[in-house]
Every structure is written in structure tokens, then in C-alpha cells.
Amino acid sequence: MQSISIAIADPQYLTRVGLRHILSTQPQFDIVAEVGSESALLTHLESQRPRVVILDYDHPGYFSQQTIKAIKRTSPGTNILIVSDDHDKSSIYEVLENGINSFLTKNCHEEEIIDAVKATARGEKFFCTRVLDYLLEKSFGKEENCSPTPLTPREIDIVKLTAKGLIAKEIASELNLSIHTVYTHRKNILEKLDLKTSSELVLYAINNGFVQMS
């Protein structure tokens, strides 16, 4: 199994220790750096080029949104997972527009952090529920995208329910389908849209106007 090199960038010592403890449970994770400042991070990036940087940008004087741009300049092949307690929606929107791969809050559980690192290493998107809620909120009021979609009406129904946060069992009950059928539809949807994760599917629903204010 190919290892995933990771740099942890957070000025808070306890946060770095906690992340290291969680990540050390996965044999494929290789923590190559733990740093508390942007300058130290960029020095490591120049020599080690980790596949994933776990960053909390919301620490003026240590890390900022400019750190994201500096990471991209210094090590373009490094993917970025944000783990932050930032609750400022406008700030979060700006971070997302800067092209980070994934965003978690510091309230997320161990399993979600591990899944986010794996997805980020593959270059996929991974967002926690709170960030997805912000994205949904931002989508309200936008003009509906009327461009054609390759999905069938039933597949669109499943996309809409997925974007609302329903799991396969709940979607099956809502549409009077078997769970197996829902999984089959979801697999076909991801293949048609060239997506890999449910988070990317939710973003597709947002961008294509499938999510409506209830």
C-alpha cells in the first residue's frame, strides 16, 4: 500500500498532537512534518513535497488565507485539507474559492478526519456537514442553471435527496425503491458525472440548481 505523506500545520500544540495521534492509527499515513508557522511550513514544502497539508489558516501571525496561495506556489502537487474553527461564512467562502480540496471543522470525529485525508490525497473534495450547509445557503438566490443534464428524472430525484442529507435507506423509503436500487442509481450517477464522492455530488446539485429552499 502506497504511503500518504502528510504535513500538519497548526500553531496550537495540542491540535498538532491530537491530529498526529488520530493519523498514527493508519499505517499508510506518513507524517513528514509538524509546524507552527507559515515560514516553517514553506521550508518543509520546498524539500519534502507532501501529498497532503492539513492546515488551520485562521491564526493571524502564524497562518492565514495567504498561506494557501503560498502552498500552491511552493508545492503545486500538494493537496490541502483545512481543519479550522473559523465560523465566518465570508471567510470560509473565500477559502473554498482559493481551491482547497477539503474543509473540516475541529468538531469532526476521528473517522471523518481519516476519510477526509484519504479523499484529499486522491485529489477529491471532502466537506463536513457545516461547510456543506454554508455552500447550500450560498446557493439560494442564484439563478437556476438551465443547461442540460445527462441524468434521468429518477437520478435527479436521488441527487436532490442526497443533497438534502438523506442516506440510502431514507432515499429508498422516500422514492419507494429498494436500497440496492438506490446504490445502483448512485453508482451510475457518479459515473455519468465523473464524480467520486457524495460531497462532489452535493456540489454538483448546488451548482446545477437542484437544491431548493424548503
N, C-alpha and C positions, 0 to 999 in steps of 0.2 A: 504494500500500500504506500503510495507516494505521500511524503510528509507535506504539511502545510506550514510554511514559515510565517510567524506572527510577531508583530511589534505592538506592544501595549504603550499607549501614550496618554498619560493622565497625571496631573500634578499631585493627586491625592494618593498617598502611600497605601492606605487601606484598600482603596479601589483597585490599585495595581495588584496587591496581594490577593484580593478576592477573585479577580479575573484569572490570575495565574493558577490559583487553586482549582477553579472550575475547569480551565482548559487542560490542566495536567491530567485530568481523568481520561483524556482522549489520546491514545498512543500516536495518532497521525499528526497531532498538533506539536509544532516545534517553536517554542517561544525564543526568538533570537534577540529580543531587546525589550527592556522596560525603561521608559524615560519619563521625565517630569517637565520637560520644556521643549519648545519647538526647535531650538538650536541643536539639542542633543538628538532629537528625532531625525533631523535632516542629516546629521553626521552619520547616523546608523544607516539611513536610507542610501546614502552615497556608496557605502561599502557592502551592504547586505541585501538590499532589494527584496524585502519580504513580500510574500504574496498578499498578506492582509495587514493593514494597520487598524487597530482598534483605538479610536480617538474620542476624547471629550474636548470639543473645541471651545466650550463655554467657560473659559478661565482666562480672563484678560491678564496679560503679562506673562502667561505661560503658553496657552494655545488660543487660537481664535479662528474665525472663518478663513482668514488669510492662510492659515496653516494648511487647509485643504488644497488651496491653489499651489502652495509650495510643495506639497507631497506630489501633486500631479506633474509639476515641473521637474522635480528631482528624480522621481521614480514612476514614470508613466504606467508601468506594468503592475503597480501595486494597487490593490482594491481597498476601498475604505469602508469600514463599519463604524458608525457613530454610536457610542453608548453615552448618553448625556441626560442630565436632569433639566435641560432647557425647556421651559414651558411657553416661551414667547413664540406665538404662531408665525409672526412675520419672519422671525429669525430662522425658524425651522423650514419655512418655505424657501428662504434664500439658500439654506444649506442644501436642500434637495435639488434646487436648480443648479447648484455647483457641481453636480454629477457624482455625488457619493453613491455607493452601492446599496447600503443598508443603514437603518436607523432604529435603535432600541432605546428605551428609557432605562434608568437604573432600577426600576421596579420589576424588570423582567426576570423570569425564573431561569434556572440553570439550563434546562432543556432548550429553551428558546434561544439563549445565548449560543449554545453549541450549534444549533441548527442555523443560526444567523451567520456564524463564522464559516460553516461549510458552504452555505449558499454564496456568501461573499467571495470565498476562494474560487468558486466556479464562475464568478462574474455575474451572478444573478442578483436580483433585488430581494430584500427581505426587510419588512417593516412591522413593528409591533402594532397592536390594536390602536393605541392612542395616536400614533402618527398616521395610520390609515384613516382614522376619524377626521384628523385635520385635513387630509387630502380630499376626503369626501365633502367636508364642509366648504373647502375652497372651490370645489367643482360646482356647487349650487349657484345658479345665476348665470352660468356660462351658456352661450348658445349651443343648442344641441348639434352634435356632429351628424350631418346627413349623408356622409359618404357611405357607399355600400359596404356591407359586411359579408364575409363568407359563411357566417353561421346560419343555421336553420332557426326557425321560431322557437323550437323546443330548446335548442342550445342557448339561445339568447335568454330564455327564462332561467336556465340554470346559471348563466353568468350573472344575471341580476340578483338571484337569491344568494349566490356565493358572495357577491359584493356587499350584501346586507349582513354577512357574517354567519349565515346558516351552514351547518355541517351537512354531510351527505345524507345522514338519516333524516334530518329535518327537511331537506330538499325533496327526498323521496316521498315523505308524507304529504308535503305541500302540493306536489305535482302528481301524486298517486302513481308513483313508479317504484320499482324495486331499487334497493341500494346498489345492487350490481349494475343496473341500467344507468344510474346516476354516475357511478365511477366510469363506466364506458363512455358516456357522453362527455364527462370532464376530460378524459384522456384524449378523445377526438378533438375537443375544443382547443386544448393546449397544442396539439399537433398542427391543427389548421392555422393557428395564430403564431406558431413558432415561439411559444412561451414555455417556461419550465416550472414555474411555481404559482401557487394561489395568489401570492402578493402581486405578481406581474399580471395575473388575470384581473384582479381588482383594479389595478391601474388602467388596464385596457377598458374596463367597464366605465371608469370615471372619464377617461379621455374620449370615449365614444358616446357619452350621454345616456348610458343605460341605467344610471343611478338617478333616481328622482327623489325629491323631498317628500317624506311621508306625511 
